[in-house]
Amino acid sequence: MKTQSRFMDSVKSSYLVLVIALLGVFAFISAVLIAWPALAYIGSKLFN
């Protein structure tokens, strides 16, 4: 029973890490897409 419990804890923790990683990727992409017009404006002012 201990082995099964450890295995389920391992599966739960790896699932949690996967979900957090996917949410982090989604947050990063969303932040870049939301900030893109401001970044493009600042870049055009710096390089022109």
N, C-alpha and C positions, 0 to 999 in steps of 0.2 A: 504494500500500500504506500510506503514511503517513496518508492521509486516512481509510482504513478503520480503522486502528489508533486514531486520534484519536477517531473516531466511537464505537468500542467502549469506549474509556476514558470517554467522556462518558456513554454509556448505563450503564456499570457504576457510575459515581459517582452518577448521578441515581437509579439503583435503590437504591444504598446509602443515600442520603439519604432516600428514601421509606421504606425498611425501618426506619431509625432513628427517623424521625418517627412511624411507626405504633407502634413499640415504646414511644416516649415517651408517646403518647396513652394506650396501654393501661396503662402504669405510673401515669400520673396518675389515670386513672379507678379503677384498683385501689386506689391509696393513699387516695383520697377515700372509696371504699366501705368500706374496712377501718377508716378513722378516723372514719366517720360517727357511730357510737354515742358515742364520746368527745367529738366536737365538739358533738353534741346535748346531752350531759350538761353540758358546760362552758357552753354557751349558755343552758341552762335555769337554771343556778346564777347566771349573770351577770345575767339579765333578770328573775329572780324575787326 
